[in-house]
Amino acid sequence: MTAELVRGQNHPLSRTRVEIGIAADTPVLALVAACDDTGRMAGPGALAHPGAPTVLPGLASPAEAAGVHRFAVDLEAVAASVHQLRVVLALPPGGPARFGSVAAPRVAVAEPGGADLAGFALAGLDAEGAVVALEVYRRQGAWKVRAVGQGYADGLPALLADAGLTAPAAAALASAALAAAAGPAGPAGAGAAAARDGAGITAVPAAAAGTHGLPGPQETPPAGTAAGPAGAAPDAAGPATVPGPVPAPGTPYAGTPGPVPAADGAGGLPTVDYVHPRRRRGTSEPPEPAPQAPAPAAPGEAPVPVAGDATGWTMDERLYNQVWGMFEDLARAVAAYRSACEFADSRLDRELDAALSDPRHRLSGAGHPARDAARARRDELAAQARSVLDRDLDQLAAEAAVVEPALPAAYARWASPVWQDTPGAGPDEAPMALRLGDLHLPERPDLRIPMLVRLPLERGLWIDNGRTGSEAAMATDTDRLRRAAMDMAVAHAARLVAVHPAGRYSVHVIDAAGAGAASLAPLVHAGVLAGPPAAGAAGVAETLERLTRRVDLVQMAVRAGAPEELPPDVDTAEQLLIVHDFPHGFDDRAVTRLRYLADEGPAVGVHLLMVADRDEASAYGPLLDPLWRKLMRLTPVPDDHLADPWVGHAWTFEPDLPPAGSLVLDQAVERAARARRHARP
């Protein structure tokens, strides 16, 4: 059965000998770029194209531009340094200049001489003259195919330059390939060159082009995907910050502001302006067509919201970028409204001062009309600003209503149906981000933006179970607040285990007094913990010693350039340590090791999730201040302790917990436990 793919979707290949067929209604130039694991070409020799003096191991280039092509690919013969084979389509000279003016080409991966395994129709293209149609890539020793559909309006030279070639080399190679393709070609869809040897190309009937398609040309290469938020820096003296996404080195983004100071005074991470349809500023590239090609909005109407309407190579990446784009839009819309209201208030104050400063107005009462007129002008300005805000927020609410149901399990609420549809075998790849809760502003409390944090966690998490943080915490009973904080920690741990491939995440727990047993029951009963929760001072010391040893060994192996040369008892999976009721059971040596894990652990896959009341740890004095600043503070009750780095709004954070009485968390960890048992040799 053929798997019809959409942009960003991948599909496993069950065989190493496959054929890649291209069918189009107009002659196209088909090329294959051999790339490393970062998506870069080693040089001009890494491109198989018409007229190339040699062919790449495992495949041959087509002889000319045609309506149909078929590559015979032997993946076992592909060089070990090649991790991606990208199928590139370009329009040759003398024909149409843009893919938007021709019928959508279709690319398929098939059994040799047999049925298609996966197909992809490149719908939704517009001004592109060259496009990466799909890629066959290695992942953990196996081969997969991914539908890409990344287009370049500047044609083949821009595509090759984006793959790592210098501009002169890209231009020269593109010219050579296009010139070689200018040979005789039959009418569109008529056929390709005559059959070659076993590794060559034969004609294949043109398949009907499908209509599947998500967003148009993407602009973010795999090697330069945007990094996500690093989280919030806790600070007792003021709100933390929620840093924005960080561009990868060398990734061009329009309007990238400078570093934003974190709440503790340390230099923050730079924010980035997403290159997003309807959110472009300072860029000349044409906008991407929306997924599924929705009907354009009439003049004056808001565009139709579409899930995945952002840049990225996969649907998960596009949804992640879209969520952060919505976050930025909401922040800026509210900032503009508040600024307009502040201007109206300041103008009202000036006009009232002017009216009161005139003695004639004070004595005769003539100042009343002037004051009433000033207040009326203020109200009119505020009403206009509110009207604009409501329009923008209504559009964001419509977008949120479309995006929320499309989110994958790692980004979705626990109440989302996606948690019921998660396959028992578990995911194949680790997610790029994790949902911690929701963010909203007082101007529109019902408009919730998912708070996503990039994985792996660059900073640990601290769930504050103290009662001094907010009014909601003060109004909550101490025992209920502590239980809610531990339930929240277990929910995050369960989500991490459920959305990672089997065996790729290990969870350790320190519960020195055993007070978190009720919350930990789902993890303990499912058997997804690395061991029983550590109790007492001895258990605390043993767990910290084991994880500290792992950090030291991995650091030494990385410095020695042999990360695979680790003792067999070292767990290479990502590690999460949950510490409940800190500092109970901790002595000075244990506190020092905990600080060491917070500092050095994230870089080598050891992450910290603490459930603690900072006031209870005050006995250690300033010794623990660096530890708290290392962690992102979250609260088990709604609290407006997070500030964004763009305009400094105080965002209300609301945790995402499984619905009361629901078994969704238990079912998620049970599926993860079954997948782990089946994955063991």
N, C-alpha and C positions, 0 to 999 in steps of 0.2 A: 504494500500500500504506500503510495507516495505521500510524503509529508510536505504540505504546502506551507512554506515559511513566510513570515513577515520580517520586516527589518529588525535586526538585532537578535532574532531567534536563532538558536543553534540546534543541531541534530547529530546524534552519534553515528559514526560510520562503522558498520559491522565487518567490512572487508577492506583490504589494503590495495586491491586493484579495482579502480573505478574509472568511469568515463564522465567527463564534464561536457555537457552539450549546451550550445547557445543557439537560440532561434530568434530571429528578428525579421521584421517586414522590410527592412532596408539593409544594405551592406554595412557591416560594422567591422572594426578592427579588433581582434581578440588578442590579448596579451596575458602573460602570467608573470607576476613579480614574486620572487623568492625572498622572504623577509626573515629576520631573526625574531626572537621572542619579544622584542620591543616594537616590532612593526617597521623596522628600518631595512633598506636594501644595502648590501655590502658594496655595490657599485653598479656601473652599467651592465656588467656581465650577469647580474642577477635578474635580468629581464629577458624573458623569452618572447621574441616578436618576429614578424616577417623580416627576412633578410639578416637575422642574427647569424654570425659565423658558427656558433655552437649552440647546442641545446642544453637545457638544464637536466641534470640526472633525474630520471623518472618521468619525464614528459618531453613533448616536442611542440614547437610553435606552429601555428597555422601558416599557410603559404601566402595568403592574401586576404583582403577584406571580402566578406561574403555575408549572406543572410543566415547561414547556418555553419556552425563549427562543432567539432567534437574532439576533445582532448582525451587521450588515453594516459592515465596516471598510475604509476606504480609507486605507492607511498613507501614501500620498503626500500626502494632505491633512492629516495630523496636524501640529500646530504644531511648529516646529523646537525649541522649548524642552521639548517632551515627549519623554522617552526611554523611558518605561515606561507601558504601558496595563495596569492590573491589573483583572482580572475578579473582582468581589467577590460572594459569595453570603451572604445573611442570611435568617434565618427570621422571617417577618412575625408580628405579634401575632395571637393567637387560635389558633395552631397549635402544633406541637411547639416546645419551648424549647431543644432541643439536637440537634445533627446526629447524635449517637450513637444517638438513638432512631428514626432514619429510615434508609431504604436509602441507600447511597452515591450522591450525585449524580455525573454524568459530564459533563465539559466537553470539547469537541472544536473544533479549528480546521480548517476545510474550505475547499475551493475554492468559489467562488460557485455555489451550486446543484449542487455536485458532491460528490466523495468526500472523506472526512475525510483531512487531512494528518497530524494528531497528535491523540491522545485521552488523557484522564487521568481516572481514576476516583478520587474522594476517599474512599478506604477508610481505616479506622482512626480516624475522628473519634469524639469522646466528648462532652465537656461544652461544646463550642463552639457559640455562637449565631451567629457570623459567621466567615467564612473567606475568605482570599485564594486563589482556586482556581488561577489561572495568571496569567502576565504575558507580554505581547508587548513585546519590548524591542529597542532599537537596540544594535548592537555593530559598531563600525568601518564604519559606513555601511550595514550590512545589518540585516535584522530577523530575530529569532528568537523562539521561544515556549519558556517554561520552566514546568514543572509546579511549583507552589508548595505548596498545601495547608496554609498557616499559619492556624491557628484561634485564636479569642479567646473564652474562656469568658464574658467580660463583654460580649460582643456587639458590635454595630456601633459604638457610641461608643468603645470601647477600640481597635478597629481604626483608626478615623479619627484618634484621638489619636496612635496609633503612627505614622501617616503624616504627622505634622507639624502637625496642627491643635491649637489650644488646647483644653483640656477643655470650656469652655463652648461653643465653636464646634462641636466634635465632637458634643456632646450635642444641640445644636440641629439640626445637619444630619441626624443620625441620626433624630431625632424626625420631621423633615419628610419624610425618605425613607420611613420606616415608615408614617407617616400616609398618604402618597400611595399606598402599596402596599396599603392596607386596603380598596381598592375591590373591586367584584365580581370574583371569580376562579372559574373553573370547577373541576371536580374535578381532583385531582392527575393530571398527565399528559394532561389533556384538550386543552390547546392554549393559545395565547397570544392576544393581541389580533389584530384583523383586520390585514391587510397594509397597510403605509403606502406612502410613496413609495420611491424606489430606495435611500435610506439608512435605511429603517425596519426593522421587525421583522415576520417572518412566522412562522406556526406551522410546527413541524417535528416529525416523529414522534420519540417518545422512544426513545433508544438503550438497549440493555441495559447496565446498570451493570456495570463490570468489577470485578475483585477485586484489581487491582494497588494496591499501597500500601507506602510505607516509613514512617518515623516520623511520628507524629501532629503536632499543632500545633507549629510552630516559634516561637521567641521572639526570634530575632535578626534584625532588619531588615537589608537589604542595606547601608544606610548605617552600621550599627553593628556590623558583624561584628568578632569578637574578633581582635585582632592576636596574632601568635604569638611564640615565644621569640626573643629578640634574640641568643641565643648565650651563650658563656662568656667571661668576662674572664680572660685569662692572668695569672698572677702567680707569679714565681719563689719567693716566700716562702710560698705556700700554695695550696690548691686554688682553681680558678676556680669560678664559679657558673653554673648554667644557669637564667636567669631564666624565670619562668613566663609564660604568655600575658598580654597587656596589654589591658584593656578600651578600646574606643574612647571618646572623650569623650562623656559623657552616657549611656553604656550602663549600665543598672542591673544590677548583679550582687550576689547575696547574699554577705555575709561577705568582702568584698574587703579583705585586709590592707593595711598601709601599705607604703612603699618598702622594698626589701631592699638592704642595702649590698653593693656589688660587692666582688670580692676585692682590687681595687687601692685600696679606700677611697673610691671615688667613689660617689655616690648611685645606686642601682640602679633597676630598673623595678618598678612594683607588680605583684604577682601577682594572680590572679583566681580566684575559686571558680566553676567552670563550673556553670551551671544545667543539670543533667543528670539523667535518670531514675536513681533509686537512689543519686544523689549529692547530693540536695537538702539544704540546711541553711538554716534561717531564711527560708523562703519559703512563701507560702500558696497558690501556684498549684497546680492539680491536676497530677499527673505525666503526662508524655506517654505515650500508648500505644506499645508497642514496634513496630518495623517488622514487617510481614507478620502482625501480630496473633498472636504465638505463644501457645500455651496457657499460662495462668497457672500458676506453680509452686505445688505443694501447700504447706500450712503447714509451716514449718521447712526447706523446700528452697530452694536458691539459684535466683534467676531465670535463665531461659534466655538465654544471651548472644546478641546479634544485632549484626551489623556495621552501622555507621551509627546506632547507638542513642545519639545526642547531638543537641544543637541545631545549627542551621545551615540555610542556604537551599539548599545544594547537597550532594550526596553527599560530595564532596571535603571540604567544610567540616565536615560532620558526622563524617567519619572522622578528620579532623585533631583536632577537639575531643575525640573519643572516645579517641584515642591519648594526648592530654595528661591526660584524666581518668584513664586507666589509670596513667599515670606518677604522678599525685598519689595515687591509691589505694595503689599499691605503696609510695610513700614514707611515707605515714601508717601503713600496716599494719606495716611494719618498724619505724617509730619507736615505735609502741605496744608491739611485742614487746621492743624493746631497753629501753624505759623500764620495762616489767614486770620484765625480768631485772635491771636495775640496782636496782630496788626490792627484789627478792628478795635480791640480794647485800648490799645495805646492811642489810637486816633481819638477815641471817645474821651480819654483822659485829657488830651491836649485841648479838645474843643470845650470840655467842661471847665477846664482851667481858664481858657480865654473868656468864656462867658462870665465866670465868677470874678474875674479880674477887672471887669468894667463896672465902675461904681454906679453907672446909670441903670444897669440891669439889676443890681442888688436893691436899689432904692425904689425903682418903679415896678418891679416884677416883670419887666420885659425879657428877663433872661429865661423865663420858663419855656417859651416857644423855642429858643435857641437850644436849650438843654434837651427838650423833647425831640427836636430835629436831629441832634447829634446821636441820641439813643436810637432813633429810627434808622439812621444811616448805619450804625453799628449792627443792629439786628438784621438789616438787609444784607450787609457783607457776610455776616455769620451764616445766614440762611443760604446765600449763594454758595459759600464754601461747603456747607453741609450737603447741598444738593449734588455738588460735584463728588464729594466723598461717597454719598450713597450710591451714585452711579457706578463709581469704581468698585465699591465693595459688593454691589450686586453682581458685577461681572466676575469678581474673584470668588464669590459664593457659588456662582454657576460653575466656575472652573473646578472648585473644590468638590462639588457634587459629582463631577465627572471623574476627577482624578482619584478620589478616595476609593471607589469600588475597584479601580484598576490596579491598586497597589499590591505588590507581592507580599508574602507573609512577613518578611523582615521589616517592611514599612507599614503594614496594615494594623489596624486596631485588633485587639483580641476578639472583639465582637464581629469581625469581618467574616463572611462566608469562606474566604480563602483558607482559613484555618481548618475548615471542615473538608476541603478538597485537597489538602496536602497529601501527596502520594506516600504510601507506606515505605517505599524504598529510600526516601529521603532525597535531598537536593544533590545535584552533581557538583555544584560549585559554591564557594563561599559568597555570601552577599557583600555588596559594597558599603552598606550602611545598615543601621538598626534604629528602630523607632523607640524613643524613650517616653514620649507623651505628646501633649498638644500645647500649642502656644496661642494666646489670643490677647487682644487689646480691649480696653473698656468701651471704645467707640462701637464695637460690634462683637460682643462676647460669644455669639453663636457661630462666628466665623473662626474655625479652628484650623491652624496650620500644623501639620505633623512636625514634631521636633526630631530630626534625624541626626545621627552621629556616625561619622565614617568609621569603618572597620578596616584593619584591627584598631582597637581603642588606643589612641595615642596618649590619652590621659585616663586615669582611673575615675571611678564614680564614687561619690559620697552621698548616701541617702541620710538626711538629717532627721533623726527621730526625737529631737529636742522640742520643747514647747515654747522657746523664746524667739523663734524665727519669724512668726507671722501671727496675725489675728486668728486665722483658721487653726493654727497649731495651738494657740492659747485656749481656744474654745473646745479642743478635743481632749478627751480623757487620756491620761498618760499611757495606760495599758493599751488602749485602742490605737494610739498613735504609734507605739512601738510595734504592735502587731501589723499595722498597715505598712510601716517601713520595711519590715522583713518580708511581708507578702510581695511588696514591690520589688525587692531584691531577687526573690525567687522567680518572679515573673520575668525579669530581665535575663536571669540565668537560663530559664526554660526556653525563652525565645532564642538565645544564642545557640543552645544545643540543638534546637529544632531546625534552625535555618542553615546550619552548617552540615557538610557531608559527614557521614557516620565516622566517628572516631577522630574528627578534626578539632574537637573542643573538649577539654577536660575541666571539670569544675571541682574545686576543693572548698571546704567549708570549715571555718573556725567558729565554734559556738561553745565558748569555754564553760558557760554556766548551763547550757542546754535549754536556754529560754526560747530558742527559735525552733524547737522540735515540731510544733504544730504547723508552722509555715513550710518547713523543709520536707514535710511528709511526702508530697508528690515526687520530689527528686529522689528521696531515699527509697521509696517503694518501687519506683521504676528502675532503679539501679543505674542511673546515669551519672552519679557522682564518682569521682576517682577513688573514693574511700569513705568510710563512715565519718560524720562530722567530728572534728577534733574537739575534745573536751579537756578542761583542766589546763594547768600551766604546762604539764608535760606534753599534752597534745598540741598546744600552741607552739612550743619550741620545736617539736618534731616536724610539724607541717612547714613552718618557716624555714627550718634547716634544709628540708628537701627542695623547696622551691628556690632558695638562695643558691643551693648547689647547682640546680639546673641553669639558673642565670649565669653563674660563673663558667660552667662548662661550655655553654653555647657561645658566650662571649669569647672564650679562648679559641674555640673551633673557628669562629668567624674571623678572628684576627689572624689565625694561622692559615686562612684560605682553604680550610677543609671542613665546611659546615656539616658534611655527611659523616665525618669521622667522630661519632659520639658513642659513648658506652651504650650497650644494648638496653640498660635499664632506664635510660633517659627518654621520657615521653616527648616526642617531637611535635605533638599537637599544641594548639593554642591553649593556654592555661588561664583560668579565672579563679581568683581566690576571693571568697566571700568571708568577710570578718564581721561577726555579729557581736554587738554589745562591747565594742572597744571602749575603754582599755581593760575591761575585766579579763584577768588571766595573763596580762602582759607585764613583764618586768622590763628593766632598762635595756637588756640585751635584745629582747623580742621587739621592743619599740624601734631600736636601731635597725634590725633586720627588716621590719615593715617599711621604714623609710627607704631602705636600700631597694626593696622591691618596687616601691612607688617611683623611684628615680630611674632605675636601670631595667626594670622588668619589661615595660612596653616595647622597647626596641628589640627584645628577643622573645616576645610572645608570652609574657607573664603579665596579667592585668589584675587590677585591684578593684574590688567593689566593697566599700565599707558601709556598715550601718551603725551609726554612732551619733552621740550627742556631744557636740564640741565643748559645751560647758562642763560635762563630766570629765573630759580629758584635760581640763585646765590645770590640774595638779602638776602636769609635766611642764607647765610654764611655756615659754617661747620655743622650747625644743620641738614642738609639733607644728608650729606655724608653717614651716616650709611644706610639711605633709599636707595640710589642709589646702594650701595654695596649689599643690600639684593636682588636686582632685576637682572634679566638676560637681558642685553641690546641687542635689535634687531634693525635692520634698515630697512626702507621701500625701500631702494635702495641697490644694491650690495655693500658689504663692507668687507674688510679682517680684521675684528676686533676680530675674535675668534681664540683661540689657543688651540690645544689639549694637554693633560697632558703627553703624551708619548714622543714625540719628539719636541714639541713646534712649529709645523707648524702654520703659519698664514693662516687660512682657510677663503675663501671668502664665506660669507653668502648671499644667494639670497632668498628673500621671495617668498612664493607660494601664488599667488592671482588667483581668478577666471579669465578665459580668458575674454578679452575685449568684451563687448556686449553679454556675456553669461548670462543666467538666472539660472545657476546651483545653485548659492548661494540662490537666492529667492526660488527656488524649494525645496532646502534642509530645509530651515527654515519653509516653508509652511508645509512640511511633518511632521516636528517636532511639529508644532502647532496643526495639526490634531491629531497626536498621543497623545498629551497632553490633548486635549479635550475629546478624547475617553477614556482615562485612568481615568478621573475624575469620582467619584461616582455619 
